[in-house]
Amino acid sequence: MNLRGRNKVSPEFSMSSMTDIVFLLLIFFMLTSPVITPEALDLILPKAKGKSTNKQNVSVSITKDLEYHVDGEKVAFERLESALKSKLADVENPTVILRAEKDIILQKAVDVMMIANENQYKLILAVKPN
């Protein structure tokens, strides 16, 4: 007489549910990644060698349309100095990083450098590494 049961559990693992979860996570992160950095500006920076390890306190960006942004907030050039002063009021050894697009007029970057120099802010020019 045969007493062994015919209902055996198969030791195989189905990967279809795991791949479904991975694809759903991939789609989720692809859809939400642009939302994470809304203040990021798409600038084409000039290329240079070297690297700086200084900590920035404030970021000033100049777009190709000559728009000034302080930490992602659009600011008119006339209000740039007061915006920097308010952001760096209580900071010891204030540092400003200047992110100027490579095709802008050099005088616009120099104007920001002069504002930083007059207020004794350390200024770093952001570049794209080679």
N, CA, C and O atoms as a GROMACS GRO file, in nm:
protein
  520
    1MET      N    1   0.082  -0.116   0.000
    1MET     CA    2   0.000   0.000   0.000
    1MET      C    3   0.089   0.125   0.000
    1MET      O    4   0.188   0.130   0.073
    2ASN      N    5   0.053   0.226  -0.082
    2ASN     CA    6   0.131   0.348  -0.099
    2ASN      C    7   0.073   0.456  -0.008
    2ASN      O    8  -0.035   0.508  -0.036
    3LEU      N    9   0.144   0.492   0.102
    3LEU     CA   10   0.094   0.588   0.200
    3LEU      C   11   0.150   0.728   0.180
    3LEU      O   12   0.110   0.819   0.253
    4ARG      N   13   0.239   0.750   0.086
    4ARG     CA   14   0.295   0.884   0.063
    4ARG      C   15   0.191   0.974  -0.004
    4ARG      O   16   0.116   0.931  -0.092
    5GLY      N   17   0.189   1.099   0.041
    5GLY     CA   18   0.094   1.193  -0.017
    5GLY      C   19   0.143   1.246  -0.151
    5GLY      O   20   0.263   1.253  -0.177
    6ARG      N   21   0.050   1.281  -0.234
    6ARG     CA   22   0.085   1.332  -0.366
    6ARG      C   23   0.096   1.485  -0.369
    6ARG      O   24   0.141   1.539  -0.469
    7ASN      N   25   0.057   1.555  -0.265
    7ASN     CA   26   0.062   1.700  -0.260
    7ASN      C   27   0.195   1.745  -0.199
    7ASN      O   28   0.206   1.770  -0.079
    8LYS      N   29   0.293   1.755  -0.282
    8LYS     CA   30   0.425   1.800  -0.236
    8LYS      C   31   0.440   1.949  -0.266
    8LYS      O   32   0.394   1.998  -0.370
    9VAL      N   33   0.504   2.021  -0.175
    9VAL     CA   34   0.531   2.163  -0.194
    9VAL      C   35   0.654   2.176  -0.280
    9VAL      O   36   0.758   2.115  -0.254
   10SER      N   37   0.642   2.257  -0.384
   10SER     CA   38   0.754   2.276  -0.475
   10SER      C   39   0.852   2.376  -0.416
   10SER      O   40   0.810   2.483  -0.370
   11PRO      N   41   0.982   2.346  -0.414
   11PRO     CA   42   1.081   2.439  -0.356
   11PRO      C   43   1.119   2.554  -0.449
   11PRO      O   44   1.208   2.631  -0.415
   12GLU      N   45   1.056   2.568  -0.563
   12GLU     CA   46   1.089   2.674  -0.658
   12GLU      C   47   1.030   2.808  -0.612
   12GLU      O   48   0.924   2.813  -0.549
   13PHE      N   49   1.102   2.914  -0.645
   13PHE     CA   50   1.058   3.048  -0.606
   13PHE      C   51   1.023   3.127  -0.733
   13PHE      O   52   1.100   3.128  -0.829
   14SER      N   53   0.909   3.191  -0.733
   14SER     CA   54   0.866   3.269  -0.848
   14SER      C   55   0.916   3.412  -0.834
   14SER      O   56   0.887   3.479  -0.734
   15MET      N   57   0.991   3.458  -0.932
   15MET     CA   58   1.048   3.593  -0.928
   15MET      C   59   0.954   3.699  -0.984
   15MET      O   60   0.986   3.818  -0.979
   16SER      N   61   0.841   3.662  -1.035
   16SER     CA   62   0.753   3.759  -1.101
   16SER      C   63   0.701   3.865  -1.003
   16SER      O   64   0.693   3.982  -1.038
   17SER      N   65   0.666   3.826  -0.882
   17SER     CA   66   0.617   3.926  -0.786
   17SER      C   67   0.730   4.019  -0.742
   17SER      O   68   0.706   4.137  -0.718
   18MET      N   69   0.852   3.968  -0.731
   18MET     CA   70   0.966   4.051  -0.693
   18MET      C   71   0.997   4.153  -0.804
   18MET      O   72   1.026   4.269  -0.774
   19THR      N   73   0.992   4.112  -0.928
   19THR     CA   74   1.020   4.206  -1.037
   19THR      C   75   0.910   4.311  -1.048
   19THR      O   76   0.938   4.426  -1.083
   20ASP      N   77   0.787   4.274  -1.018
   20ASP     CA   78   0.678   4.373  -1.018
   20ASP      C   79   0.704   4.482  -0.915
   20ASP      O   80   0.685   4.601  -0.943
   21ILE      N   81   0.748   4.443  -0.797
   21ILE     CA   82   0.777   4.540  -0.691
   21ILE      C   83   0.893   4.630  -0.730
   21ILE      O   84   0.889   4.750  -0.706
   22VAL      N   85   0.997   4.572  -0.789
   22VAL     CA   86   1.114   4.651  -0.830
   22VAL      C   87   1.074   4.752  -0.937
   22VAL      O   88   1.117   4.867  -0.931
   23PHE      N   89   0.996   4.711  -1.033
   23PHE     CA   90   0.953   4.804  -1.138
   23PHE      C   91   0.863   4.915  -1.082
   23PHE      O   92   0.873   5.029  -1.126
   24LEU      N   93   0.777   4.882  -0.989
   24LEU     CA   94   0.694   4.984  -0.928
   24LEU      C   95   0.777   5.086  -0.850
   24LEU      O   96   0.750   5.206  -0.856
   25LEU      N   97   0.879   5.038  -0.779
   25LEU     CA   98   0.968   5.130  -0.708
   25LEU      C   99   1.047   5.217  -0.805
   25LEU      O  100   1.065   5.336  -0.781
   26LEU      N  101   1.092   5.159  -0.914
   26LEU     CA  102   1.166   5.234  -1.015
   26LEU      C  103   1.080   5.345  -1.074
   26LEU      O  104   1.126   5.458  -1.089
   27ILE      N  105   0.956   5.314  -1.107
   27ILE     CA  106   0.865   5.415  -1.162
   27ILE      C  107   0.837   5.523  -1.059
   27ILE      O  108   0.832   5.641  -1.093
   28PHE      N  109   0.818   5.484  -0.933
   28PHE     CA  110   0.793   5.581  -0.828
   28PHE      C  111   0.908   5.679  -0.815
   28PHE      O  112   0.885   5.800  -0.810
   29PHE      N  113   1.032   5.630  -0.808
   29PHE     CA  114   1.146   5.718  -0.791
   29PHE      C  115   1.172   5.802  -0.916
   29PHE      O  116   1.220   5.915  -0.904
   30MET      N  117   1.142   5.751  -1.033
   30MET     CA  118   1.159   5.831  -1.154
   30MET      C  119   1.059   5.946  -1.158
   30MET      O  120   1.091   6.055  -1.207
   31LEU      N  121   0.939   5.922  -1.109
   31LEU     CA  122   0.838   6.027  -1.110
   31LEU      C  123   0.860   6.131  -1.001
   31LEU      O  124   0.829   6.248  -1.021
   32THR      N  125   0.913   6.090  -0.888
   32THR     CA  126   0.929   6.184  -0.777
   32THR      C  127   1.063   6.254  -0.774
   32THR      O  128   1.078   6.350  -0.699
   33SER      N  129   1.161   6.211  -0.849
   33SER     CA  130   1.293   6.275  -0.844
   33SER      C  131   1.293   6.420  -0.891
   33SER      O  132   1.365   6.500  -0.832
   34PRO      N  133   1.218   6.460  -0.992
   34PRO     CA  134   1.216   6.603  -1.026
   34PRO      C  135   1.153   6.690  -0.919
   34PRO      O  136   1.182   6.810  -0.912
   35VAL      N  137   1.069   6.635  -0.835
   35VAL     CA  138   1.001   6.710  -0.730
   35VAL      C  139   1.096   6.739  -0.613
   35VAL      O  140   1.075   6.836  -0.540
   36ILE      N  141   1.198   6.658  -0.596
   36ILE     CA  142   1.286   6.670  -0.482
   36ILE      C  143   1.367   6.799  -0.485
   36ILE      O  144   1.386   6.861  -0.381
   37THR      N  145   1.415   6.840  -0.601
   37THR     CA  146   1.499   6.961  -0.612
   37THR      C  147   1.433   7.064  -0.703
   37THR      O  148   1.481   7.085  -0.815
   38PRO      N  149   1.325   7.128  -0.658
   38PRO     CA  150   1.260   7.226  -0.745
   38PRO      C  151   1.341   7.354  -0.761
   38PRO      O  152   1.324   7.424  -0.860
   39GLU      N  153   1.429   7.388  -0.664
   39GLU     CA  154   1.503   7.513  -0.674
   39GLU      C  155   1.632   7.498  -0.752
   39GLU      O  156   1.704   7.596  -0.770
   40ALA      N  157   1.663   7.379  -0.798
   40ALA     CA  158   1.787   7.359  -0.874
   40ALA      C  159   1.774   7.425  -1.011
   40ALA      O  160   1.674   7.408  -1.081
   41LEU      N  161   1.876   7.499  -1.047
   41LEU     CA  162   1.879   7.565  -1.177
   41LEU      C  163   1.965   7.484  -1.272
   41LEU      O  164   2.068   7.430  -1.232
   42ASP      N  165   1.924   7.477  -1.396
   42ASP     CA  166   1.999   7.403  -1.496
   42ASP      C  167   2.099   7.498  -1.561
   42ASP      O  168   2.066   7.566  -1.659
   43LEU      N  169   2.220   7.503  -1.507
   43LEU     CA  170   2.324   7.593  -1.557
   43LEU      C  171   2.434   7.513  -1.623
   43LEU      O  172   2.469   7.404  -1.576
   44ILE      N  173   2.488   7.566  -1.729
   44ILE     CA  174   2.605   7.507  -1.792
   44ILE      C  175   2.726   7.584  -1.740
   44ILE      O  176   2.750   7.697  -1.782
   45LEU      N  177   2.800   7.521  -1.650
   45LEU     CA  178   2.912   7.588  -1.584
   45LEU      C  179   3.037   7.577  -1.670
   45LEU      O  180   3.051   7.484  -1.748
   46PRO      N  181   3.129   7.673  -1.655
   46PRO     CA  182   3.257   7.662  -1.727
   46PRO      C  183   3.338   7.547  -1.671
   46PRO      O  184   3.322   7.508  -1.555
   47LYS      N  185   3.427   7.492  -1.754
   47LYS     CA  186   3.509   7.378  -1.713
   47LYS      C  187   3.643   7.427  -1.658
   47LYS      O  188   3.699   7.525  -1.705
   48ALA      N  189   3.693   7.355  -1.557
   48ALA     CA  190   3.823   7.386  -1.499
   48ALA      C  191   3.872   7.266  -1.420
   48ALA      O  192   3.795   7.176  -1.386
   49LYS      N  193   4.001   7.266  -1.392
   49LYS     CA  194   4.059   7.161  -1.308
   49LYS      C  195   4.062   7.210  -1.165
   49LYS      O  196   4.061   7.331  -1.139
   50GLY      N  197   4.067   7.118  -1.073
   50GLY     CA  198   4.073   7.155  -0.931
   50GLY      C  199   3.941   7.129  -0.862
   50GLY      O  200   3.839   7.103  -0.925
   51LYS      N  201   3.949   7.137  -0.730
   51LYS     CA  202   3.831   7.108  -0.650
   51LYS      C  203   3.841   7.184  -0.519
   51LYS      O  204   3.949   7.198  -0.462
   52SER      N  205   3.728   7.231  -0.471
   52SER     CA  206   3.725   7.303  -0.344
   52SER      C  207   3.647   7.222  -0.242
   52SER      O  208   3.547   7.158  -0.275
   53THR      N  209   3.694   7.225  -0.119
   53THR     CA  210   3.624   7.151  -0.013
   53THR      C  211   3.560   7.245   0.088
   53THR      O  212   3.516   7.202   0.194
   54ASN      N  213   3.553   7.374   0.055
   54ASN     CA  214   3.494   7.470   0.148
   54ASN      C  215   3.344   7.451   0.156
   54ASN      O  216   3.278   7.411   0.060
   55LYS      N  217   3.291   7.481   0.274
   55LYS     CA  218   3.148   7.471   0.295
   55LYS      C  219   3.083   7.602   0.251
   55LYS      O  220   3.128   7.711   0.287
   56GLN      N  221   2.978   7.590   0.173
   56GLN     CA  222   2.909   7.710   0.129
   56GLN      C  223   2.801   7.748   0.228
   56GLN      O  224   2.739   7.662   0.291
   57ASN      N  225   2.780   7.879   0.242
   57ASN     CA  226   2.670   7.928   0.324
   57ASN      C  227   2.554   7.973   0.236
   57ASN      O  228   2.438   7.951   0.269
   58VAL      N  229   2.587   8.036   0.122
   58VAL     CA  230   2.486   8.088   0.031
   58VAL      C  231   2.532   8.062  -0.112
   58VAL      O  232   2.652   8.069  -0.143
   59SER      N  233   2.438   8.031  -0.198
   59SER     CA  234   2.467   8.009  -0.339
   59SER      C  235   2.402   8.120  -0.421
   59SER      O  236   2.283   8.147  -0.407
   60VAL      N  237   2.482   8.183  -0.508
   60VAL     CA  238   2.430   8.285  -0.600
   60VAL      C  239   2.446   8.230  -0.741
   60VAL      O  240   2.556   8.193  -0.781
   61SER      N  241   2.336   8.224  -0.815
   61SER     CA  242   2.338   8.171  -0.951
   61SER      C  243   2.299   8.280  -1.049
   61SER      O  244   2.209   8.360  -1.022
   62ILE      N  245   2.368   8.282  -1.164
   62ILE     CA  246   2.335   8.376  -1.271
   62ILE      C  247   2.304   8.293  -1.394
   62ILE      O  248   2.389   8.218  -1.442
   63THR      N  249   2.181   8.306  -1.446
   63THR     CA  250   2.141   8.229  -1.564
   63THR      C  251   2.181   8.304  -1.691
   63THR      O  252   2.225   8.418  -1.687
   64LYS      N  253   2.163   8.236  -1.804
   64LYS     CA  254   2.197   8.298  -1.932
   64LYS      C  255   2.104   8.416  -1.965
   64LYS      O  256   2.138   8.500  -2.047
   65ASP      N  257   1.987   8.421  -1.900
   65ASP     CA  258   1.893   8.532  -1.919
   65ASP      C  259   1.921   8.646  -1.822
   65ASP      O  260   1.841   8.738  -1.808
   66LEU      N  261   2.037   8.639  -1.753
   66LEU     CA  262   2.082   8.739  -1.656
   66LEU      C  263   1.984   8.753  -1.539
   66LEU      O  264   1.958   8.863  -1.492
   67GLU      N  265   1.932   8.639  -1.493
   67GLU     CA  266   1.849   8.636  -1.373
   67GLU      C  267   1.937   8.592  -1.258
   67GLU      O  268   2.016   8.498  -1.272
   68TYR      N  269   1.924   8.657  -1.145
   68TYR     CA  270   2.003   8.627  -1.026
   68TYR      C  271   1.916   8.547  -0.930
   68TYR      O  272   1.800   8.580  -0.907
   69HIS      N  273   1.975   8.440  -0.873
   69HIS     CA  274   1.905   8.356  -0.777
   69HIS      C  275   1.993   8.339  -0.654
   69HIS      O  276   2.111   8.305  -0.667
   70VAL      N  277   1.937   8.362  -0.537
   70VAL     CA  278   2.007   8.341  -0.411
   70VAL      C  279   1.942   8.221  -0.344
   70VAL      O  280   1.827   8.227  -0.302
   71ASP      N  281   2.017   8.111  -0.335
   71ASP     CA  282   1.965   7.984  -0.283
   71ASP      C  283   1.835   7.944  -0.350
   71ASP      O  284   1.742   7.898  -0.284
   72GLY      N  285   1.828   7.961  -0.481
   72GLY     CA  286   1.711   7.920  -0.557
   72GLY      C  287   1.600   8.023  -0.567
   72GLY      O  288   1.506   8.003  -0.644
   73GLU      N  289   1.608   8.131  -0.492
   73GLU     CA  290   1.505   8.235  -0.496
   73GLU      C  291   1.548   8.344  -0.592
   73GLU      O  292   1.658   8.397  -0.583
   74LYS      N  293   1.459   8.378  -0.686
   74LYS     CA  294   1.490   8.482  -0.783
   74LYS      C  295   1.496   8.618  -0.714
   74LYS      O  296   1.406   8.656  -0.639
   75VAL      N  297   1.606   8.693  -0.741
   75VAL     CA  298   1.628   8.822  -0.678
   75VAL      C  299   1.675   8.920  -0.786
   75VAL      O  300   1.755   8.884  -0.872
   76ALA      N  301   1.625   9.042  -0.780
   76ALA     CA  302   1.674   9.145  -0.872
   76ALA      C  303   1.815   9.184  -0.830
   76ALA      O  304   1.849   9.175  -0.712
   77PHE      N  305   1.897   9.228  -0.926
   77PHE     CA  306   2.036   9.262  -0.894
   77PHE      C  307   2.043   9.375  -0.790
   77PHE      O  308   2.134   9.376  -0.707
   78GLU      N  309   1.949   9.467  -0.794
   78GLU     CA  310   1.949   9.578  -0.699
   78GLU      C  311   1.929   9.530  -0.556
   78GLU      O  312   1.974   9.595  -0.461
   79ARG      N  313   1.862   9.416  -0.538
   79ARG     CA  314   1.834   9.363  -0.405
   79ARG      C  315   1.930   9.250  -0.366
   79ARG      O  316   1.916   9.190  -0.260
   80LEU      N  317   2.029   9.221  -0.452
   80LEU     CA  318   2.120   9.109  -0.428
   80LEU      C  319   2.203   9.128  -0.302
   80LEU      O  320   2.217   9.036  -0.222
   81GLU      N  321   2.258   9.248  -0.283
   81GLU     CA  322   2.342   9.273  -0.167
   81GLU      C  323   2.262   9.261  -0.037
   81GLU      O  324   2.310   9.201   0.059
   82SER      N  325   2.141   9.316  -0.034
   82SER     CA  326   2.060   9.306   0.088
   82SER      C  327   2.016   9.162   0.113
   82SER      O  328   2.006   9.120   0.229
   83ALA      N  329   1.992   9.085   0.007
   83ALA     CA  330   1.955   8.944   0.026
   83ALA      C  331   2.072   8.865   0.083
   83ALA      O  332   2.054   8.779   0.169
   84LEU      N  333   2.193   8.893   0.035
   84LEU     CA  334   2.311   8.826   0.088
   84LEU      C  335   2.336   8.864   0.234
   84LEU      O  336   2.370   8.779   0.317
   85LYS      N  337   2.319   8.992   0.265
   85LYS     CA  338   2.340   9.038   0.403
   85LYS      C  339   2.241   8.971   0.499
   85LYS      O  340   2.279   8.932   0.609
   86SER      N  341   2.116   8.956   0.457
   86SER     CA  342   2.017   8.895   0.545
   86SER      C  343   2.044   8.746   0.564
   86SER      O  344   2.021   8.692   0.672
   87LYS      N  345   2.091   8.679   0.459
   87LYS     CA  346   2.119   8.535   0.471
   87LYS      C  347   2.245   8.507   0.551
   87LYS      O  348   2.254   8.404   0.618
   88LEU      N  349   2.343   8.597   0.545
   88LEU     CA  350   2.471   8.574   0.608
   88LEU      C  351   2.492   8.659   0.734
   88LEU      O  352   2.605   8.678   0.778
   89ALA      N  353   2.385   8.710   0.791
   89ALA     CA  354   2.396   8.801   0.905
   89ALA      C  355   2.462   8.736   1.026
   89ALA      O  356   2.547   8.797   1.090
   90ASP      N  357   2.424   8.616   1.059
   90ASP     CA  358   2.473   8.551   1.181
   90ASP      C  359   2.576   8.442   1.153
   90ASP      O  360   2.599   8.356   1.238
   91VAL      N  361   2.638   8.445   1.035
   91VAL     CA  362   2.731   8.339   0.997
   91VAL      C  363   2.874   8.385   1.020
   91VAL      O  364   2.913   8.495   0.980
   92GLU      N  365   2.951   8.300   1.084
   92GLU     CA  366   3.093   8.330   1.104
   92GLU      C  367   3.169   8.280   0.982
   92GLU      O  368   3.145   8.168   0.936
   93ASN      N  369   3.260   8.359   0.930
   93ASN     CA  370   3.335   8.329   0.806
   93ASN      C  371   3.240   8.296   0.691
   93ASN      O  372   3.241   8.184   0.640
   94PRO      N  373   3.159   8.392   0.649
   94PRO     CA  374   3.060   8.365   0.544
   94PRO      C  375   3.125   8.333   0.410
   94PRO      O  376   3.225   8.394   0.371
   95THR      N  377   3.067   8.236   0.341
   95THR     CA  378   3.116   8.192   0.211
   95THR      C  379   3.001   8.195   0.112
   95THR      O  380   2.892   8.147   0.140
   96VAL      N  381   3.028   8.252  -0.006
   96VAL     CA  382   2.931   8.258  -0.114
   96VAL      C  383   2.987   8.179  -0.230
   96VAL      O  384   3.102   8.198  -0.270
   97ILE      N  385   2.906   8.088  -0.285
   97ILE     CA  386   2.948   8.017  -0.404
   97ILE      C  387   2.875   8.078  -0.523
   97ILE      O  388   2.752   8.089  -0.522
   98LEU      N  389   2.951   8.116  -0.624
   98LEU     CA  390   2.896   8.182  -0.743
   98LEU      C  391   2.886   8.079  -0.855
   98LEU      O  392   2.986   8.025  -0.900
   99ARG      N  393   2.763   8.054  -0.898
   99ARG     CA  394   2.738   7.961  -1.008
   99ARG      C  395   2.690   8.044  -1.128
   99ARG      O  396   2.572   8.072  -1.142
  100ALA      N  397   2.784   8.081  -1.213
  100ALA     CA  398   2.752   8.163  -1.330
  100ALA      C  399   2.760   8.077  -1.455
  100ALA      O  400   2.858   8.004  -1.476
  101GLU      N  401   2.657   8.085  -1.538
  101GLU     CA  402   2.657   8.009  -1.662
  101GLU      C  403   2.772   8.056  -1.750
  101GLU      O  404   2.810   8.173  -1.745
  102LYS      N  405   2.828   7.965  -1.830
  102LYS     CA  406   2.954   7.995  -1.899
  102LYS      C  407   2.940   8.100  -2.008
  102LYS      O  408   3.041   8.159  -2.046
  103ASP      N  409   2.823   8.125  -2.060
  103ASP     CA  410   2.808   8.219  -2.171
  103ASP      C  411   2.763   8.358  -2.128
  103ASP      O  412   2.730   8.441  -2.214
  104ILE      N  413   2.760   8.387  -1.999
  104ILE     CA  414   2.718   8.520  -1.956
  104ILE      C  415   2.832   8.620  -1.972
  104ILE      O  416   2.948   8.582  -1.986
  105ILE      N  417   2.797   8.747  -1.969
  105ILE     CA  418   2.896   8.853  -1.975
  105ILE      C  419   2.976   8.850  -1.846
  105ILE      O  420   2.918   8.842  -1.737
  106LEU      N  421   3.106   8.857  -1.857
  106LEU     CA  422   3.194   8.847  -1.740
  106LEU      C  423   3.166   8.957  -1.638
  106LEU      O  424   3.184   8.935  -1.518
  107GLN      N  425   3.124   9.074  -1.683
  107GLN     CA  426   3.098   9.185  -1.592
  107GLN      C  427   2.991   9.151  -1.490
  107GLN      O  428   2.997   9.199  -1.376
  108LYS      N  429   2.894   9.069  -1.527
  108LYS     CA  430   2.787   9.031  -1.433
  108LYS      C  431   2.844   8.949  -1.317
  108LYS      O  432   2.803   8.967  -1.202
  109ALA      N  433   2.936   8.860  -1.347
  109ALA     CA  434   3.001   8.782  -1.241
  109ALA      C  435   3.091   8.870  -1.156
  109ALA      O  436   3.098   8.853  -1.035
  110VAL      N  437   3.159   8.963  -1.220
  110VAL     CA  438   3.247   9.054  -1.147
  110VAL      C  439   3.166   9.143  -1.053
  110VAL      O  440   3.212   9.174  -0.944
  111ASP      N  441   3.046   9.183  -1.094
  111ASP     CA  442   2.960   9.264  -1.006
  111ASP      C  443   2.926   9.188  -0.878
  111ASP      O  444   2.926   9.247  -0.769
  112VAL      N  445   2.898   9.059  -0.888
  112VAL     CA  446   2.870   8.979  -0.770
  112VAL      C  447   2.996   8.965  -0.685
  112VAL      O  448   2.990   8.968  -0.562
  113MET      N  449   3.110   8.950  -0.750
  113MET     CA  450   3.238   8.940  -0.678
  113MET      C  451   3.267   9.068  -0.601
  113MET      O  452   3.319   9.063  -0.489
  114MET      N  453   3.234   9.184  -0.661
  114MET     CA  454   3.255   9.311  -0.592
  114MET      C  455   3.167   9.323  -0.468
  114MET      O  456   3.211   9.373  -0.364
  115ILE      N  457   3.042   9.277  -0.478
  115ILE     CA  458   2.952   9.279  -0.362
  115ILE      C  459   3.010   9.192  -0.251
  115ILE      O  460   3.008   9.232  -0.134
  116ALA      N  461   3.060   9.075  -0.286
  116ALA     CA  462   3.119   8.985  -0.186
  116ALA      C  463   3.244   9.047  -0.125
  116ALA      O  464   3.266   9.036  -0.004
  117ASN      N  465   3.325   9.112  -0.206
  117ASN     CA  466   3.449   9.173  -0.158
  117ASN      C  467   3.419   9.290  -0.064
  117ASN      O  468   3.485   9.305   0.038
  118GLU      N  469   3.321   9.372  -0.097
  118GLU     CA  470   3.286   9.488  -0.014
  118GLU      C  471   3.235   9.445   0.124
  118GLU      O  472   3.255   9.517   0.223
  119ASN      N  473   3.171   9.328   0.132
  119ASN     CA  474   3.115   9.280   0.258
  119ASN      C  475   3.205   9.177   0.326
  119ASN      O  476   3.164   9.114   0.424
  120GLN      N  477   3.325   9.158   0.276
  120GLN     CA  478   3.422   9.061   0.329
  120GLN      C  479   3.366   8.919   0.333
  120GLN      O  480   3.385   8.847   0.431
  121TYR      N  481   3.297   8.879   0.225
  121TYR     CA  482   3.251   8.742   0.211
  121TYR      C  483   3.354   8.668   0.128
  121TYR      O  484   3.407   8.721   0.030
  122LYS      N  485   3.382   8.544   0.166
  122LYS     CA  486   3.468   8.460   0.084
  122LYS      C  487   3.386   8.412  -0.033
  122LYS      O  488   3.272   8.368  -0.015
  123LEU      N  489   3.441   8.421  -0.154
  123LEU     CA  490   3.367   8.386  -0.274
  123LEU      C  491   3.436   8.272  -0.346
  123LEU      O  492   3.557   8.275  -0.366
  124ILE      N  493   3.359   8.174  -0.386
  124ILE     CA  494   3.408   8.059  -0.462
  124ILE      C  495   3.333   8.054  -0.594
  124ILE      O  496   3.210   8.063  -0.596
  125LEU      N  497   3.404   8.040  -0.703
  125LEU     CA  498   3.343   8.029  -0.835
  125LEU      C  499   3.322   7.881  -0.866
  125LEU      O  500   3.418   7.804  -0.870
  126ALA      N  501   3.199   7.842  -0.889
  126ALA     CA  502   3.168   7.702  -0.918
  126ALA      C  503   3.200   7.673  -1.064
  126ALA      O  504   3.166   7.751  -1.153
  127VAL      N  505   3.266   7.562  -1.088
  127VAL     CA  506   3.300   7.518  -1.223
  127VAL      C  507   3.265   7.372  -1.239
  127VAL      O  508   3.245   7.300  -1.142
  128LYS      N  509   3.260   7.329  -1.364
  128LYS     CA  510   3.235   7.190  -1.397
  128LYS      C  511   3.371   7.121  -1.408
  128LYS      O  512   3.456   7.169  -1.484
  129PRO      N  513   3.395   7.012  -1.337
  129PRO     CA  514   3.526   6.948  -1.344
  129PRO      C  515   3.553   6.886  -1.482
  129PRO      O  516   3.462   6.838  -1.549
  130ASN      N  517   3.679   6.889  -1.522
  130ASN     CA  518   3.718   6.830  -1.652
  130ASN      C  519   3.710   6.681  -1.646
  130ASN      O  520   3.739   6.614  -1.745
   0.00000   0.00000   0.00000
